């Protein structure tokens, strides 16, 4: 019989994850700070819990995805919830946190006989909907073995090491993604300002070494100027700040990460913290006197259309 799942946090990422677990027939109790965001799961078979403690009571596996460390502290370590967690429960924390916070969470829960896995994800809302998330897991191997059948419903889960390792791996992912976002924005601006049909040029790169999800998904957003949040600039900056802290402690010089962090910081200071990370295009445009992706230079004729 499948273990009962407690699911805490049914927002932009959490709700489609919970939907996938319910579609697989797994028994699940869900809680969200704003109850209306959890309510649609009831029609899929979920029990909607009035409190976090009620959601985890009797659960063998607890999945939690909240916004930041302060939310985790408030929800996960509330006395009522700690009391409701049975010894042997596996807590799978899908939130992106500083590795130090993940290690401390594991230590504190171990004192209650509970196994904690730090399991941040990459792939955004589309990956959550499609079940194609990259899931980077740190913690005890025995806990990962228990949780793996659940995680496999959400994407591709890899155990990467002891507590904190999942979070460090996620920070590496953010370094790569930050560099890719800047590079894609620069290339699209170059196309736009040198008389090349930007959308046609972007499609021409598919399948080559420059191809990536960033080029396909975020490149499309940049051209269409669709900056409503999937992943927020402020959240991405939080991760790059954590990566910078780790690099400093390890006495590492990471120039590409340093540059993309400065660019995301500028975006946030300019009031774009709530935008999608594709808003990197706005920072590249700002550095180029406002010349826009998708806009031809003054006096430049539009490229001649050719049949597809």
N, C-alpha and C positions, 0 to 999 in steps of 0.2 A: 504493500500500500504506500502511495506517495506521501512524503512528509508534508505536514501543513506548513504553509509559508505565511509569515507576517511581512507585509510590505508597507514601509513608511516613506511617504513622499510620492505623490502621483501628479507631478507637474509635467513640464514639457518633455522630459525624458522618462520619468517614472511611470506615467500612465501607459504609454505604449509598451513598456517592458512588462507591466502587470497584465496588460491585455494578452500578450504572447503567452505568459504562464497560464492564464486562464484558458486560452484556446487549446493549450496542451492538456487540459483537464486536471491541472494541479489545484488542490484546495488552497484558497488564499483569502486572508483577511487584510483589508487595506485601510490605511489612515492617511489623511492629509490635513494640514493646518486649516486650509480652506475646504470644508467638506464637499462643496459643490464640484470640485475637481475630481473627487473620488467617486461621486455618486453614479456616473455612467458605468462604472465597473460592476455595479450590482446586477445589471441586466445580463452580464456575462457570467454570473455565478459567484462573484466575490461577496464576502461579508464586509460591510462597511462598519469599521470600528469607531466608536465615539472618542477613544483616546489611544495614544500609542501603546500603553500597557495592555489594553484590551486586544489590540491587533497582534501582539506577540505572545499572548497567553496560549500555551499549548502548541506553539510553533516549534518545529525542529530547525528550521532555517528562517532567519530574518534578513530581508533585503532592505537596505536603507539608502535613499538618494536624496540628499538635502542640499542646500545652497552652499554652505560653508561650515567651518569648524565650530563657530558659535552655535549654529543650529544643531550640530551633532551633540555638542555638550548639553544643550538645553533638552533635547529630546531623548537621546540614547542613555544619558546618565541621570535622568530623572529618577528619584527613589522608587516610584511606583513601577516604572518600566524595569529597572534592575531586579526588583522583587519578582516581577512576572516572568523573567527569563529563567527557564529551567536549566540546571547544570547540564552541559553537553550541547546546548544550543550553539549553532554556528551563525554568527552575525556577519553578513556580507555587506561591507560598506562600499557602495558604488560612487560615493561622493569623491570629488577631487580635493585632496587635503595636502598640507605640508607633510613630508615623510615623518617628521618628528611627532606630529599629532597622531599619525596612524600608529606609530610604535607605542605611544603613551596609551592610546585607546586599547591596544592589544594587551598591554600590561595590566591595565585597570580591570578589564573584563576577565582576564585569566584568574584574577583574585576571586571571582564569582563562579569559576568553573565554566566560563563561556569562551568559546573560540572566536577570535576576531580575524577576519580577512579584509585587507585593504584591496579593493578591486575596482579602481577607476576605469572608465570606459572612454573610447574614442569612436566617432562615427556620427555623432549628433542625432537629432530627431529622426532623420531618414534611416539611419542604422538601427535605431531603437524600434522603429516601425517594421523594418524588414528582417530584424533578427540577425544583422550582420555586424554587430558591434565588435570592436577589438577590446577584449577585457584582460587587463594586466593585473595579476593576482599575487599579492604578498601575504605570507602567513604560514601557519603550520600545514604541512602536506596532508595530514589526516583531515583537516578542515576543508581543504580544497577538494579532496576526494568525495566528501559528503556533499559539497555544494556544486560540484561539476555538472551533474545531470540537470540542475536548475539553470546554471549559467549557460550551458550549451543551448538552451532554448532562446537565449538572448543574443548569442553571437559566438565568437571564437575565444575561449578562455584559455589562457596560458599561465601556469604557475611559474613565477620568475624568481622566487627566493623568499627569505624571511620577511617579517613584518616591516613595512616601509618600502619594500622593493617594488610593489605595484605602483606606488605613488612616484617613485623615482623614474620608473619606466614611462609613466604618463608625462612627467616633466620633459623627458627626452622627446616624446611624441610632440609636445607643444613647441619645443625648439624647432623641430623639423617643419611643423605646420606653419609656424610664424615666418620662417624663412621663405617657405613656398608661397604664402599669401603675398608677401612683399614682392617676390620675383614675378608672380603672375600679374599683379597690378602694374608693375613696371613694364612688362612685355606688352600688356594690353594698351597702356598709354603710348608706348612706342609705335605700335601698329596704328593707333588712332591718329597720331600726330604726324605720320609720314605717308599718309594717303593710302593705307592698306585697309581693306574691309575687315574690321576687328573681329566680327563673329566668324567670318570665313577663315581668317588666320588662326583663330583659336581652334576651330574644328580640324584644321590641317595638322595641328600638333598631336591630335589623338592617335595613340598607338606608337608614338615615338618615345624617346627618352624623357621628354618634357611632360609626357602625359601623367596625370594624377587626378585624384578626386578633387583636390583643390582647384586645378585648372577647369575641370568639368563643372563642378557644383558652384564653387565660389566665383570662378571666372564668369559664369553665366549671371550670377547675382551682381557682380561688378558692372558688367555691360548694361544690364537692365536697371541698375541702381536700386536693387531690392535689398535694403539693409535692415528689415525687420528681423528681430533676433531669433536665431536658431541657437547659436552659442554667442554669449555676450562678450563685448570687448573687455568689460571690467573683470569678468571671470577669467578670460585668457590672460590678462595682465597679472592677475593674482598668481596664476601658475608660473608665468615667466619671472615674477618676483621671487617665488620660491626656488626656481631653478638658479637664479642669480645668487641667492643665499647659499645654496649647496656648492655652487662653483667657487664662491669666495672661501668657504670653509675648506674646500679641497685644493685651494690655491691653483685654480684653473683659469686660463684665459679663453673665454668663449666669445669671440668678437661678433659672430653672426647673431648669437642669442642676445648679446648686449645691444646690438643695433635694432633688432626687431622689438625688444623690450622698450627701448627709447621711443620707437614709433607708436607702439600701443599706448604708452604713457602719454604721448602727445595727443593721440586720439581721445583718450579719456579726459584730459585736461581741456580739450576743445569742446567737450560736451557730448561726445559720442559713446560714452561708456555703456549705454543701454542698447547700442546698435549691434548688429551681427558683425562677426569678425571680418566679413567681406568688406566692411567699411575701411579696411586698410587702403582701399582705393582712394578714399578721401584724403588720407595722409600723403600718399604719393602725389595726388593732384595738388595739394597745398604746397608741397615742395617744388612744384613746377608752375607756380604762379596761377594756379587754378585751371590750368589747361586740362580738359576733361577726357576721360575714357569714353570712346564712342563719338566724340566730336572732332571733326576735321579741322585742321588749321585754317585760319581766315584766308579766303581766296582759293582754297584747295578744292578742285572738283571732286565730286563723289566718284569712287571707283566704279567702273562700268560693270553692270550686273551680267553675269553669265548664267546660263541654265544650269540647274543642279543635276 
